[in-house]
Amino acid sequence: MSSRVSVVLSGVLLLASIGAFGQAVPAQGGAAGECDINALQVCALHVLQDEYKIVTSPLRVSRNDLLWIAPFAAGTGYTMTQDAGIMQNLGYDPTREKHFNTVSNVLGIYAPAAYAGVGFIVGHVNHDDHLRETSLLVTEAGVDSLILNTGLQYAVDRQDPKQGDHTGKFWPHGTKTWSDGTSMPSEHCINVWSFARVVATEYPGWRTKLIVYSMATTVSFSRVIARQHFPSDVIVGSTFGYLIGGLVVHDRGAGLGGFSLESIKTANGKGIQISYNFNH
């Protein structure tokens, strides 16, 4: 139980500050426009900046964050104690598991990737800057999610419902056979929820929100029904994804915390101009 408690506590601190930065606002005409197919170096800088903020976010936890940290920690911790029982009650059905695994792959991985690619092309062809920028934001959030999720999965080293004794042990054999599992957080969930948050914020109509959040919720349930993850893996992944999506849209819409980056042309070719507003 102690390993599970430590996982919850370490994850909660990281989630807290991401949430503080994730109060998203639409990013029309903001810094997101600096990232483009012809300015990939700026896109890379955006990702590096996002990861820096995420990793150092525990240093910015405030007292107000406790209003949601406590419920999240309690809920996740309790769910972890019930994971094995929930999966046992779910039972085994290979056909059902294959079906829901396919559903989660299509909605959780392929659909967001298709939106990013097709949206960028359509936006470029139709001169729809908002669609093009939203596609870039979706891509950025997806890359941020993948980097963070991969690091956490190897750090947490949790077995999935089909491994070991099917109870989701953390570091079951210490460092001898690392990595034994990559169950927490759920990659599909962190990806689709970051996508849903970005799209729902950029296109805040109720129909759009209904579609993307229904899609994300379907993926979350499907990963459990497919026996690919425990419920707590899905909760953590979904929460991280939602907050990362908010962080990306917030940063690109509200600027870079005093810093600004833009691609410029010089006598020696293309370059990047970095400036800082001391009045920020």
C-alpha positions in Angstrom: 0.0 0.0 0.0 2.9 2.4 0.7 4.0 2.4 -2.9 0.5 3.3 -4.0 0.3 6.1 -1.6 3.6 7.5 -2.7 2.5 7.4 -6.4 -0.6 9.3 -5.6 1.1 12.0 -3.6 3.9 12.6 -6.2 1.4 12.7 -9.0 -1.0 15.1 -7.1 1.7 17.8 -6.7 2.4 17.7 -10.4 -1.3 17.8 -11.3 -1.9 20.8 -9.0 0.3 23.3 -10.8 -0.6 22.1 -14.2 -4.2 22.9 -13.2 -3.1 26.4 -12.1 -1.7 27.0 -15.5 -4.5 25.3 -17.3 -7.2 27.9 -17.0 -7.5 28.0 -20.8 -8.5 30.8 -23.0 -8.8 30.7 -26.8 -5.5 31.2 -28.6 -6.6 33.0 -31.7 -3.8 35.1 -33.1 -1.5 34.4 -30.2 1.9 32.7 -29.9 0.5 29.6 -31.5 0.8 31.4 -34.9 4.6 31.4 -34.5 4.7 27.6 -34.7 4.3 26.5 -38.3 5.4 23.9 -40.8 8.1 26.4 -41.9 9.1 27.1 -38.3 9.5 23.7 -36.7 12.3 25.0 -34.4 9.7 27.3 -32.7 7.3 24.3 -32.3 10.1 22.4 -30.6 10.8 25.3 -28.3 7.2 25.4 -27.4 7.2 21.8 -26.4 10.4 22.2 -24.4 8.9 25.1 -22.6 5.7 23.2 -21.8 7.7 20.2 -20.4 9.8 22.6 -18.3 6.6 24.1 -16.8 5.1 20.7 -16.2 8.2 19.2 -14.5 8.7 22.3 -12.3 5.0 22.8 -11.6 5.2 21.4 -8.0 7.2 24.5 -7.1 4.2 26.6 -7.8 1.5 24.8 -5.8 -0.7 27.3 -3.9 -3.1 26.9 -1.0 -6.1 27.3 -3.3 -5.0 24.2 -5.2 -5.8 22.1 -2.1 -9.5 22.7 -2.9 -9.2 20.1 -5.7 -6.0 18.3 -4.8 -7.5 16.7 -1.7 -10.6 15.3 -3.5 -8.5 14.1 -6.4 -5.9 12.4 -4.1 -8.6 10.8 -2.1 -10.6 9.6 -5.1 -7.5 8.2 -6.9 -6.2 6.6 -3.8 -9.5 4.9 -3.0 -9.9 3.8 -6.6 -6.4 2.2 -6.5 -7.5 0.1 -3.5 -10.5 -1.1 -5.6 -8.8 -1.6 -8.9 -8.2 -5.4 -8.6 -11.8 -6.0 -7.4 -13.3 -3.9 -10.2 -11.3 -5.8 -12.8 -12.3 -9.2 -11.3 -15.9 -8.3 -11.3 -15.6 -7.1 -14.9 -14.7 -10.7 -15.9 -13.0 -12.0 -19.0 -14.3 -11.8 -22.5 -11.7 -11.8 -25.3 -14.2 -10.8 -28.0 -15.4 -7.8 -25.9 -11.9 -6.8 -25.0 -10.8 -6.8 -28.6 -13.8 -4.7 -29.6 -13.2 -2.0 -27.0 -9.5 -2.0 -27.6 -10.2 -1.2 -31.2 -12.6 1.5 -30.2 -10.1 3.1 -27.9 -7.3 3.0 -30.6 -9.5 4.7 -33.2 -10.9 7.4 -30.9 -7.9 7.8 -28.6 -5.0 7.8 -31.1 -6.0 7.8 -34.7 -8.8 10.4 -34.5 -6.8 13.1 -32.7 -3.8 12.5 -35.1 -6.1 12.7 -38.1 -7.7 15.9 -36.8 -4.3 17.5 -36.4 -3.1 16.6 -39.9 -6.3 17.1 -41.9 -7.2 20.3 -39.9 -3.8 21.8 -40.6 -4.1 21.1 -44.4 -7.7 22.3 -44.6 -7.0 25.4 -42.6 -4.0 26.2 -44.7 -5.8 25.7 -48.0 -8.9 27.6 -46.9 -6.9 30.3 -45.2 -8.7 29.4 -41.9 -6.1 30.5 -39.4 -8.1 29.5 -36.4 -8.5 25.9 -37.6 -4.8 25.7 -38.6 -3.7 27.1 -35.2 -6.0 24.7 -33.4 -4.5 21.8 -35.2 -1.0 23.0 -34.2 -2.2 23.2 -30.6 -3.6 19.7 -30.7 -0.3 18.5 -32.0 1.6 20.3 -29.3 -0.6 19.0 -26.6 -0.3 15.5 -28.0 3.5 15.6 -28.0 3.6 17.1 -24.5 1.3 14.3 -23.3 3.4 11.6 -25.0 6.6 12.8 -23.4 5.2 13.2 -19.9 3.2 10.0 -20.1 6.2 7.9 -21.3 8.4 9.2 -18.5 5.7 8.6 -15.8 5.0 5.1 -17.1 8.6 4.0 -16.7 8.9 5.8 -13.4 5.8 4.3 -11.9 6.4 0.9 -13.4 3.0 -0.5 -12.8 1.8 -3.8 -14.2 -1.4 -3.8 -16.3 -4.5 -6.0 -15.5 -3.1 -8.8 -17.7 0.3 -9.0 -16.0 1.6 -10.7 -12.9 -1.1 -11.5 -10.3 -3.5 -9.1 -12.0 -3.5 -6.7 -9.1 -1.5 -3.8 -10.6 1.7 -3.9 -8.5 4.2 -1.1 -8.7 7.8 -2.1 -9.2 6.9 -5.8 -8.5 10.5 -6.9 -8.9 12.4 -3.8 -8.0 15.0 -2.8 -10.5 15.9 -6.3 -11.5 13.5 -6.6 -14.4 12.6 -2.9 -15.0 10.4 -2.0 -16.7 7.7 -4.6 -15.7 4.7 -2.5 -16.8 3.5 0.7 -18.3 -0.1 0.8 -17.1 -0.1 4.1 -15.3 -1.0 6.6 -16.7 -3.1 5.5 -19.7 -1.5 6.8 -22.9 -4.8 6.8 -24.8 -6.6 8.8 -22.1 -3.9 11.4 -21.7 -3.8 11.9 -25.5 -7.5 12.1 -26.1 -8.3 14.3 -23.1 -5.6 16.8 -24.1 -7.1 16.8 -27.6 -10.6 17.3 -26.3 -9.6 20.2 -24.0 -7.9 22.0 -26.8 -10.7 21.6 -29.3 -13.5 22.3 -26.8 -11.7 25.5 -25.7 -11.0 26.8 -29.2 -14.5 25.9 -30.4 -16.6 26.4 -27.2 -20.0 25.6 -28.7 -22.0 23.0 -26.8 -22.1 20.6 -29.8 -18.3 20.6 -30.1 -17.9 20.0 -26.3 -20.5 17.2 -26.4 -18.7 15.5 -29.3 -15.1 15.7 -28.0 -15.8 15.0 -24.4 -18.1 12.1 -25.2 -15.3 10.8 -27.4 -12.8 11.1 -24.5 -15.1 9.5 -22.0 -15.7 6.6 -24.3 -12.0 6.0 -24.6 -11.6 6.1 -20.8 -14.2 3.5 -20.2 -13.0 1.4 -23.2 -9.5 1.1 -21.9 -10.8 -0.5 -18.7 -13.3 -2.7 -20.4 -10.6 -3.8 -22.8 -8.5 -4.8 -19.7 -5.6 -2.6 -20.9 -5.7 -0.4 -17.8 -7.0 -0.2 -14.2 -9.6 2.5 -13.4 -7.1 4.5 -11.5 -4.7 4.5 -14.5 -7.5 6.0 -16.6 -8.4 8.6 -13.9 -4.8 9.8 -13.7 -4.3 9.8 -17.5 -7.5 11.6 -18.2 -6.8 14.2 -15.6 -3.3 14.8 -16.9 -4.5 15.1 -20.4 -7.3 17.6 -19.6 -4.9 19.8 -17.7 -2.1 19.6 -20.3 -4.6 20.7 -23.0 -5.6 23.6 -20.8 -1.9 24.6 -20.2 -1.1 24.6 -23.9 -4.1 26.7 -24.9 -3.5 29.1 -22.0 0.2 29.6 -22.8 -0.3 30.1 -26.5 -3.2 32.5 -25.9 -1.9 34.4 -23.0 1.7 34.6 -24.1 4.8 32.9 -22.6 5.0 34.4 -19.1 6.8 37.5 -20.3 8.8 35.7 -23.0 7.9 35.8 -26.6 9.3 33.7 -29.5 9.0 34.4 -33.1 10.5 33.1 -36.3 12.3 35.8 -38.3 14.3 36.1 -41.5 17.8 37.4 -41.4 20.6 38.0 -43.9 22.0 34.6 -43.0 18.6 32.8 -43.2 15.8 32.0 -40.8 16.2 32.4 -37.1 14.4 32.8 -33.8 13.9 36.1 -31.9 13.5 35.7 -28.2 12.4 38.8 -26.2 11.3 39.4 -22.6 8.8 42.0 -21.3 10.2 43.2 -17.9 6.8 44.8 -17.2 5.1 41.4 -17.2 
